[in-house]
Amino acid sequence: METEQRLDLIISGRVQGVGYRYSVKMKADSLGIKGYVKNLRDGSVFVTAQGNKGAMDNFVKWCYQGPPAAIVREIEKILGTTEDFRDFSVVY
């Protein structure tokens, strides 16, 4: 059985105003990943994601692409401590 891992991601580039947050939620839901996504004031997107390693690898790889209108320039990854998230949500 794979253990869960948590990553905080700071995604920069053209990632606001292109449906990035909603696409992240749909991808996370499809992979069984829990956590949340929100826009940051500097124009980047912050994601807290938690799931099994295989799903997380797939999720992070997808985050480098994002939805069709997004242009991801950089993703900062921060390993975090797992929490008891119930689902994946978009935070405003």
KOLGUZA-753513 format. One record per residue (C-alpha): residue number from 1; residue in three letters; x, y, z. Coordinates in steps of 0.05 Angstrom, whole numbers, plus 5000, padded with zeros to 4 digits. Layout:
N
+-----+------+------+------+------+
: seq : type :   px :   py :   pz :
+-----+------+------+------+------+
: NUM :  ALA :    X :    Y :    Z :
...
+-----+------+------+------+------+
This chain:
92
+-----+------+------+------+------+
: seq : type :   px :   py :   pz :
+-----+------+------+------+------+
:   1 :  MET : 5000 : 5000 : 5000 :
:   2 :  GLU : 5027 : 5068 : 4981 :
:   3 :  THR : 5033 : 5120 : 5034 :
:   4 :  GLU : 5003 : 5189 : 5025 :
:   5 :  GLN : 5045 : 5250 : 5013 :
:   6 :  ARG : 5029 : 5323 : 5014 :
:   7 :  LEU : 5058 : 5377 : 4969 :
:   8 :  ASP : 5047 : 5451 : 4969 :
:   9 :  LEU : 5056 : 5480 : 4899 :
:  10 :  ILE : 5065 : 5552 : 4879 :
:  11 :  ILE : 5051 : 5555 : 4804 :
:  12 :  SER : 5072 : 5617 : 4766 :
:  13 :  GLY : 5062 : 5640 : 4695 :
:  14 :  ARG : 4996 : 5655 : 4660 :
:  15 :  VAL : 4953 : 5616 : 4709 :
:  16 :  GLN : 4899 : 5664 : 4730 :
:  17 :  GLY : 4839 : 5680 : 4686 :
:  18 :  VAL : 4848 : 5616 : 4645 :
:  19 :  GLY : 4808 : 5566 : 4686 :
:  20 :  TYR : 4869 : 5538 : 4721 :
:  21 :  ARG : 4837 : 5530 : 4790 :
:  22 :  TYR : 4777 : 5493 : 4763 :
:  23 :  SER : 4820 : 5448 : 4719 :
:  24 :  VAL : 4864 : 5432 : 4779 :
:  25 :  LYS : 4802 : 5412 : 4819 :
:  26 :  MET : 4776 : 5367 : 4763 :
:  27 :  LYS : 4845 : 5334 : 4756 :
:  28 :  ALA : 4852 : 5325 : 4832 :
:  29 :  ASP : 4782 : 5295 : 4837 :
:  30 :  SER : 4796 : 5246 : 4781 :
:  31 :  LEU : 4859 : 5222 : 4817 :
:  32 :  GLY : 4830 : 5219 : 4887 :
:  33 :  ILE : 4874 : 5276 : 4911 :
:  34 :  LYS : 4850 : 5320 : 4969 :
:  35 :  GLY : 4869 : 5391 : 4987 :
:  36 :  TYR : 4853 : 5459 : 4957 :
:  37 :  VAL : 4873 : 5510 : 4905 :
:  38 :  LYS : 4871 : 5586 : 4908 :
:  39 :  ASN : 4896 : 5648 : 4871 :
:  40 :  LEU : 4951 : 5689 : 4902 :
:  41 :  ARG : 4955 : 5765 : 4898 :
:  42 :  ASP : 5020 : 5762 : 4858 :
:  43 :  GLY : 4985 : 5727 : 4800 :
:  44 :  SER : 5008 : 5656 : 4818 :
:  45 :  VAL : 4965 : 5598 : 4841 :
:  46 :  PHE : 4975 : 5560 : 4906 :
:  47 :  VAL : 4957 : 5486 : 4912 :
:  48 :  THR : 4958 : 5440 : 4972 :
:  49 :  ALA : 4952 : 5369 : 4946 :
:  50 :  GLN : 4952 : 5304 : 4984 :
:  51 :  GLY : 4946 : 5233 : 4957 :
:  52 :  ASN : 4985 : 5169 : 4943 :
:  53 :  LYS : 5052 : 5177 : 4909 :
:  54 :  GLY : 5031 : 5151 : 4841 :
:  55 :  ALA : 4971 : 5198 : 4838 :
:  56 :  MET : 5013 : 5256 : 4863 :
:  57 :  ASP : 5067 : 5245 : 4810 :
:  58 :  ASN : 5012 : 5245 : 4756 :
:  59 :  PHE : 4980 : 5307 : 4786 :
:  60 :  VAL : 5045 : 5348 : 4790 :
:  61 :  LYS : 5063 : 5328 : 4718 :
:  62 :  TRP : 4994 : 5352 : 4696 :
:  63 :  CYS : 5003 : 5418 : 4734 :
:  64 :  TYR : 5062 : 5435 : 4689 :
:  65 :  GLN : 5013 : 5434 : 4630 :
:  66 :  GLY : 4948 : 5459 : 4661 :
:  67 :  PRO : 4888 : 5477 : 4618 :
:  68 :  PRO : 4898 : 5497 : 4545 :
:  69 :  ALA : 4902 : 5573 : 4556 :
:  70 :  ALA : 4952 : 5568 : 4614 :
:  71 :  ILE : 5027 : 5580 : 4607 :
:  72 :  VAL : 5064 : 5550 : 4667 :
:  73 :  ARG : 5132 : 5581 : 4676 :
:  74 :  GLU : 5152 : 5551 : 4743 :
:  75 :  ILE : 5127 : 5506 : 4799 :
:  76 :  GLU : 5158 : 5512 : 4868 :
:  77 :  LYS : 5146 : 5447 : 4907 :
:  78 :  ILE : 5146 : 5445 : 4983 :
:  79 :  LEU : 5139 : 5378 : 5018 :
:  80 :  GLY : 5087 : 5384 : 5073 :
:  81 :  THR : 5059 : 5344 : 5131 :
:  82 :  THR : 4996 : 5304 : 5115 :
:  83 :  GLU : 4930 : 5330 : 5142 :
:  84 :  ASP : 4859 : 5304 : 5145 :
:  85 :  PHE : 4829 : 5337 : 5082 :
:  86 :  ARG : 4759 : 5313 : 5064 :
:  87 :  ASP : 4760 : 5332 : 4991 :
:  88 :  PHE : 4791 : 5380 : 4941 :
:  89 :  SER : 4763 : 5450 : 4939 :
:  90 :  VAL : 4772 : 5517 : 4905 :
:  91 :  VAL : 4785 : 5572 : 4956 :
:  92 :  TYR : 4766 : 5644 : 4941 :
+-----+------+------+------+------+
